[in-house]
Amino acid sequence: MKYYIIAGEASGDLHGSNLVKELKKLDAQADIRCWGGDLMQAAGGIVVKHYRDLAFMGFAEVIKNLPTILNNLKFCKEDILQFKPDVLVLIDYPGFNLRIAKWAKEQGIKVIYYISPQVWAWKESRVKLIRDVVDKMLVILPFEKEYYENKWNYKVEFVGHPLAQVVKEFLQNNPVEKDKEHPIVALLPGSRQQEIAKKLPIMLEASKAFPNYQFVVAKATSLDDNFYNEFLKGYPHVTTVKGDTYRLLSRSTAALVTSGTATLETALFGVPQVVCYKGSAISYEIAKRLIKVKYISLVNLIMDKMIVKELIQHELTKENVVRELETILHNKERIQQISEDYRSLSNLLQQGGNSSEKAARIIVDFVM
């Protein structure tokens, strides 16, 4: 069968790659064309558009890049029509994917959404469109099933979170001992240039307060090394890794993490963290008025309580980062509480079993 998969971000590339692997196990004749990245391509998908050309962050950035986005939509529709897939699989990335879903439904193409847009946080009106144009929704957060079915009378399937299985397998296959003499603090500033430019300088400044720790920046594979070099000048004690974030997290004692999927990955590795967010002033002011959730990190959202500290916008200062990092490095009671909460989180996310395998089975059965 022919599958057309669209992922528009680094996290979508990761989840998409594992989905591609499982689809190929179940369907030996699978022909998979996709929008994604290096991981999806390595898994066997034919990538026609890389996510680094798609990821625009914030309201102001989207408006500035509107002509590019419209051209991408046009190209995508033409490419789908030429490929003639048996099913269209959309992974998160709602601003783009919901437009494609509506169009695909009009063309009579089956539409499955894997990893729901965060409609419970903002733009809740999108649920009405989802009900109309998405044939099957596969959700990965436990509370999403209740949200869709109880509030919107829309049946969805909870498949578990794919990261839980990914991290579990990594730890099983890559045993490592942490450096107790020179403990590592991981810096995960994100994958987009705009967010890195806002947050990495603050993280680097905070590192000066901890001379007995190794600070290591996880570089995004989609960005050139020269982009980082400008920020790293004057910080000879800070090193970097690229394409090896999981190994870094497995060796780390603590982490400074940009909001998003990375907060969940860090938690699944059992690493105490401080969540850092800072956007453009315009984007932040708009988002503050529209977003309805209590927290910005997935860790806190899923557990519905403040497990990890969030430093947002004006709160993200060198002084605050230093204070919070000091706490998760040296306060034993706080470290123990985070560890216990992380275990509860991991158990909750694995209720559905192997998420990628389960999602692939549902997709194949649906199309057949």
GURO-77262 format. One line per field, with one value per residue (C-alpha): residue number from 1; x, y, z. Coordinates in Angstrom, 2 decimals, always signed. Each point is the difference from the previous one (the first is absolute). Layout:
seq NUM, ...
x X, ...
y Y, ...
z Z, ...
***
This chain:
seq 1, 2, 3, 4, 5, 6, 7, 8, 9, 10, 11, 12, 13, 14, 15, 16, 17, 18, 19, 20, 21, 22, 23, 24, 25, 26, 27, 28, 29, 30, 31, 32, 33, 34, 35, 36, 37, 38, 39, 40, 41, 42, 43, 44, 45, 46, 47, 48, 49, 50, 51, 52, 53, 54, 55, 56, 57, 58, 59, 60, 61, 62, 63, 64, 65, 66, 67, 68, 69, 70, 71, 72, 73, 74, 75, 76, 77, 78, 79, 80, 81, 82, 83, 84, 85, 86, 87, 88, 89, 90, 91, 92, 93, 94, 95, 96, 97, 98, 99, 100, 101, 102, 103, 104, 105, 106, 107, 108, 109, 110, 111, 112, 113, 114, 115, 116, 117, 118, 119, 120, 121, 122, 123, 124, 125, 126, 127, 128, 129, 130, 131, 132, 133, 134, 135, 136, 137, 138, 139, 140, 141, 142, 143, 144, 145, 146, 147, 148, 149, 150, 151, 152, 153, 154, 155, 156, 157, 158, 159, 160, 161, 162, 163, 164, 165, 166, 167, 168, 169, 170, 171, 172, 173, 174, 175, 176, 177, 178, 179, 180, 181, 182, 183, 184, 185, 186, 187, 188, 189, 190, 191, 192, 193, 194, 195, 196, 197, 198, 199, 200, 201, 202, 203, 204, 205, 206, 207, 208, 209, 210, 211, 212, 213, 214, 215, 216, 217, 218, 219, 220, 221, 222, 223, 224, 225, 226, 227, 228, 229, 230, 231, 232, 233, 234, 235, 236, 237, 238, 239, 240, 241, 242, 243, 244, 245, 246, 247, 248, 249, 250, 251, 252, 253, 254, 255, 256, 257, 258, 259, 260, 261, 262, 263, 264, 265, 266, 267, 268, 269, 270, 271, 272, 273, 274, 275, 276, 277, 278, 279, 280, 281, 282, 283, 284, 285, 286, 287, 288, 289, 290, 291, 292, 293, 294, 295, 296, 297, 298, 299, 300, 301, 302, 303, 304, 305, 306, 307, 308, 309, 310, 311, 312, 313, 314, 315, 316, 317, 318, 319, 320, 321, 322, 323, 324, 325, 326, 327, 328, 329, 330, 331, 332, 333, 334, 335, 336, 337, 338, 339, 340, 341, 342, 343, 344, 345, 346, 347, 348, 349, 350, 351, 352, 353, 354, 355, 356, 357, 358, 359, 360, 361, 362, 363, 364, 365, 366, 367, 368
x +0.00, +0.98, +0.37, +0.52, +1.26, +0.45, +2.15, +1.12, +2.38, +2.93, -2.24, -2.32, +2.98, +0.89, -3.52, -0.48, +3.18, -1.17, -3.41, +1.65, +2.02, -3.12, -2.03, +2.71, -0.08, -3.75, -0.13, +2.93, -1.21, -0.33, +0.83, +0.52, +0.37, +0.40, +0.80, +2.42, +3.71, +3.10, -1.49, -3.04, +2.23, +2.32, -3.03, -0.93, -2.30, +0.52, +0.31, -1.16, +0.14, +2.24, -1.46, +2.80, -1.75, -3.35, +0.54, -1.08, -0.34, -2.52, -2.71, +2.28, +2.29, -2.92, -1.32, +3.46, +0.38, -3.57, +0.98, +2.29, -2.71, -2.54, +2.46, +0.60, -3.74, -0.32, +2.94, -1.30, -3.42, +1.52, +2.41, -2.77, -2.14, +2.91, +0.89, -3.63, +0.41, -2.34, +0.16, +1.30, +1.62, +0.45, +2.34, -0.77, +1.03, -3.64, +0.20, +1.11, -1.40, -3.59, -0.12, +1.29, -2.48, -2.97, +1.18, +0.77, -3.48, -1.47, +2.13, -1.34, +3.35, -0.05, +1.48, +1.55, +1.44, +2.78, +0.87, -2.80, +0.40, -0.07, -3.59, -0.49, +2.52, -1.18, -2.06, -2.55, -2.27, +2.28, -1.73, -3.06, +2.17, +1.80, -3.31, -1.00, +3.21, +1.99, -1.16, +2.00, +1.87, +2.78, +0.93, +3.15, -0.85, -2.29, -2.27, -0.65, -2.30, -2.27, +0.17, -1.14, -2.58, -1.60, +0.07, -0.36, -1.61, +2.75, +1.43, +3.80, +2.55, +2.70, +3.14, +2.46, +2.82, +2.65, +2.81, -0.49, +0.91, +2.78, +1.76, -0.53, +1.65, +2.87, +0.83, -0.15, +2.34, +2.37, +1.01, +2.11, +1.48, -0.22, +3.18, -0.18, +3.20, -1.05, -3.80, -1.64, -2.69, -1.71, -1.14, -2.88, -0.84, -2.31, +0.15, -1.06, +2.36, -2.42, -0.44, +3.68, +1.00, -2.34, +0.91, +3.50, +1.81, -1.78, +0.80, +3.66, +0.27, -1.46, +2.64, +2.70, -1.40, +0.78, +3.74, +0.00, -2.52, +0.30, -2.49, -0.85, -2.22, -2.14, +0.11, -2.90, +1.02, -1.86, +2.15, +3.53, +2.78, +0.93, -3.35, +1.01, +3.58, -1.10, -1.74, +2.80, +2.74, +1.22, -1.14, +2.98, -1.29, -3.14, +0.09, -2.56, -1.49, -1.98, -2.40, +0.71, -2.44, -1.19, +3.51, +0.54, -3.16, +0.89, +3.27, -1.40, -0.66, -2.26, -1.22, -1.23, -2.67, -2.07, -3.75, -1.38, +0.63, +3.51, -1.45, -1.72, +3.11, +2.07, -2.52, -0.04, +3.78, -0.51, +1.95, -1.10, -0.62, -0.85, -2.36, +0.94, -2.23, +0.50, -1.62, -0.28, -1.89, -2.85, -0.44, +0.08, -2.60, -2.38, +0.56, -0.55, -3.49, -0.93, +1.57, -2.14, +2.27, +1.60, +3.45, +2.18, +1.97, -1.47, +1.31, -2.12, -2.98, -0.27, +0.36, -2.14, +2.40, +3.27, +2.60, +2.71, +0.59, -1.00, +1.77, -2.12, +0.82, +1.12, +0.61, +2.69, +3.01, +3.52, -0.65, -3.19, +1.62, +2.94, -2.32, -2.20, +2.94, +1.64, -3.15, -0.20, +3.74, +0.29, -3.40, -0.33, -3.65, -0.91, +1.98, -1.73, -3.47, +0.75, +1.20, -3.22, -2.17, +1.99, -0.68, -3.73, +0.12, +1.81, -2.51, -2.90, +1.41, +0.61, -3.59, -0.55, +3.07, +2.30, -1.60, +1.58, -0.85, -3.58, -0.47, +1.37, -2.34, -3.02, +1.02, +0.56, -3.23, -1.93, +1.24, -0.46
y +0.00, +3.62, +2.27, +3.77, +1.29, +3.66, +1.05, +3.62, +0.01, -1.89, -1.85, -0.99, -1.35, -2.20, -1.36, -0.28, -2.04, -2.57, -0.12, -0.62, -2.89, -1.63, +0.52, -1.75, -2.94, -0.40, +0.81, -1.37, +1.91, +3.33, +2.98, +2.96, +3.57, +2.66, +3.43, -0.33, -0.27, -2.17, -2.55, -0.70, -0.32, -2.40, -2.09, -0.49, +2.88, +2.13, +3.55, +2.64, +3.00, +0.39, +1.40, +2.57, +1.80, -0.11, +0.88, +3.59, +0.96, +2.44, +2.24, +2.71, -2.51, -1.77, +3.26, +0.95, -3.37, -0.24, -0.09, -2.97, -1.80, +0.52, -1.32, -3.05, -0.66, +0.21, -2.32, -2.48, -0.29, -0.52, -2.63, -1.92, -0.05, -1.30, -2.69, -1.16, -1.42, -2.54, +2.05, +3.37, -0.09, +3.36, +0.46, +3.04, +3.25, +1.22, +3.37, -1.78, -3.49, +0.99, +1.97, -3.04, -2.25, +2.13, +0.00, -3.75, -0.81, +1.89, -2.18, -3.19, -0.88, -1.86, +2.14, -1.24, +2.42, -1.43, +2.26, +2.47, +3.75, +1.56, +1.17, -0.33, +2.85, +2.44, +0.25, -2.42, +0.82, -2.20, -3.05, +0.69, -0.10, -3.12, -1.82, +0.92, -0.81, -2.56, -3.61, -1.24, +1.82, -1.77, +1.82, -0.45, +1.87, -1.76, +2.98, +0.58, -3.02, +1.27, +3.52, -1.00, -2.60, +1.63, +3.61, -0.37, -3.42, -0.93, -3.50, -0.15, -2.71, +0.36, -1.82, +1.07, +2.47, -1.09, +1.61, -2.36, -2.99, +1.85, +1.04, -3.40, -1.77, +2.49, -0.52, -3.78, +0.07, +2.72, -0.52, +2.87, +1.20, +3.65, +1.96, +0.61, +2.06, +2.38, -0.25, +1.14, +2.63, -0.30, +3.14, -0.68, +3.39, -1.35, -0.67, +3.33, +2.93, +2.51, -1.87, -0.87, +3.64, +1.00, -2.67, -1.35, +3.24, -0.05, -3.68, +0.61, +2.93, -2.12, -2.68, +2.34, -0.43, -3.75, -0.47, -3.60, -1.18, -0.85, +1.93, -1.58, +1.52, -2.33, +1.39, -0.44, -2.21, +2.28, +3.05, +0.85, -0.04, +3.58, +1.14, -1.26, +1.24, +3.62, -0.79, -2.19, +2.63, +0.79, -3.32, -2.33, -2.20, -0.87, -2.89, -1.21, -3.16, -0.41, -2.79, -1.64, +1.65, -3.27, -1.08, +3.45, -0.25, -3.51, +1.39, +3.24, +0.93, +2.96, +1.93, +3.37, -0.74, +2.05, -0.64, -2.70, -3.68, +0.22, +0.54, -3.38, -1.73, +1.44, -1.27, -3.50, -0.08, +0.89, +3.26, +2.90, +3.05, +3.68, +0.85, +3.14, +2.00, +3.39, +1.13, +3.26, +2.66, +0.13, -3.78, -0.35, +2.70, -1.58, -3.51, +1.11, +1.14, -3.11, -3.00, -1.50, -2.52, +0.36, -1.17, +0.12, -3.22, -3.37, -1.47, +2.32, -0.10, -3.78, -0.33, +3.10, +1.43, +1.92, -2.78, +2.07, +3.74, +2.12, +3.30, +1.86, +3.16, +2.75, -2.64, -1.58, +1.87, -1.15, +0.53, -2.10, -2.78, -0.14, -0.19, -2.76, -1.99, +0.19, -1.55, -2.99, -0.66, +0.15, -0.20, -3.75, +0.19, +1.84, -2.44, -2.98, +1.49, +0.63, -3.59, -1.40, +2.21, -1.02, -3.69, +0.67, +1.91, -2.82, -2.61, +2.16, +0.47, -3.72, -1.06, -0.45, -2.20, +0.65, +3.11, -0.14, -3.68, +0.51, +3.06, -1.83, -2.94, +2.31, +1.82, -3.19, -1.59, +3.17, +0.21, -3.71
z +0.00, -0.44, +3.03, -0.05, +3.37, +0.97, +2.98, +0.27, +2.96, +1.53, +2.48, -2.84, -1.92, +2.98, +0.46, -3.74, -0.39, +2.55, -1.65, -3.39, +1.46, +1.45, -3.19, -1.99, +2.42, -0.48, -3.72, -2.00, -3.07, +1.78, -2.21, +2.34, -1.19, +2.64, +1.29, +2.90, +0.54, +0.09, +2.39, -2.17, -3.03, +1.83, +1.00, -3.64, -0.83, -3.11, +1.37, -2.46, +2.36, +3.07, +3.22, +0.27, -2.88, +1.79, +3.66, +0.61, +3.64, +1.44, -1.42, -1.35, -1.70, -1.68, -1.44, -1.29, -1.72, -1.32, -3.73, +0.65, +1.97, -2.80, -2.57, +2.16, +0.20, -3.78, -0.57, +2.58, -1.62, -3.43, +1.34, +1.76, -3.14, -2.03, +2.56, +0.52, +3.55, +1.59, +3.19, +1.18, +3.46, +1.73, +2.97, +2.20, -1.86, +0.01, -1.77, -3.16, +0.45, +0.71, -3.23, -1.85, +1.85, -1.08, -3.60, +0.04, +1.31, -2.96, -2.31, +1.58, +1.63, +3.33, +2.79, +3.25, +2.55, +2.17, +2.96, +0.53, -0.30, +3.47, -0.37, +3.75, +0.42, -2.66, -3.18, +1.42, -2.95, -2.10, +1.51, -2.18, -3.11, +1.22, +0.44, -3.54, -1.88, +2.03, -0.36, +2.98, +2.76, +1.93, +3.23, +2.10, +3.22, +2.51, +0.66, -3.72, -0.34, +2.76, -1.40, -3.50, +0.99, +3.03, -1.10, -3.75, -0.49, -2.45, +0.32, -0.06, +0.81, +2.66, -1.16, +2.71, -0.44, -2.53, +1.97, +2.93, -2.17, -1.84, +3.20, +1.63, -2.94, -0.11, +3.68, -0.42, -3.00, +1.20, +3.64, +1.29, +3.28, +1.00, +0.70, +3.76, +0.15, -2.78, -0.22, -3.22, -0.41, -3.39, -1.83, -2.40, -1.57, -2.71, -3.73, -1.52, -0.50, +1.51, +3.29, +0.34, -0.45, +2.84, +2.53, -0.57, +1.03, +3.37, +0.54, -0.84, +2.40, +2.80, -0.62, +1.33, +3.51, +0.01, -0.66, +1.26, -2.60, -3.68, -2.12, -3.35, -2.69, -2.08, -3.55, -2.39, -2.92, -2.39, +0.83, -1.12, +2.61, -0.88, +1.38, +3.45, -0.13, +0.35, +3.30, +1.37, -0.29, +3.49, +1.47, -0.41, +2.83, -1.99, -2.50, -2.52, -1.49, -3.20, -0.81, +3.36, +2.40, +1.53, +0.92, +1.50, +2.09, +1.15, +1.42, +1.44, +3.62, -0.84, -3.03, -1.22, -2.58, -2.38, +0.26, -2.26, -0.63, +1.46, +3.48, -0.22, -1.37, +2.84, +2.55, -1.51, +0.40, +3.66, -0.21, +2.28, -2.16, -0.16, -2.86, -1.90, -2.33, -1.61, -3.25, -1.87, +1.96, -2.52, -0.22, +3.78, +0.62, -2.52, +1.33, +3.59, -0.90, -2.00, +1.73, +2.75, +1.73, +3.42, -1.12, -3.11, +0.49, -0.93, +3.25, +2.13, -2.35, -0.02, +3.78, +0.58, +2.57, +0.17, -0.12, -1.70, +0.32, -2.99, -0.69, -2.52, -1.97, +2.44, +2.70, -2.17, +1.35, +0.84, +3.71, +0.00, -2.03, +2.40, +3.02, -1.43, -1.33, +3.41, +1.49, -2.33, +0.35, +3.78, +1.74, +0.69, +1.02, -3.18, -2.15, +1.65, -0.56, -3.68, -0.37, +1.48, -2.20, -3.08, +0.72, +0.26, -3.27, -1.80, +1.20, -1.12, -3.50, -0.55, +0.63, -3.71, -0.52, -2.98, -1.47, -3.46, -0.45, +1.15, -2.23, -3.03, +0.59, +0.23, -3.20, -2.00, +1.22, -0.77, -3.58, -0.71
***
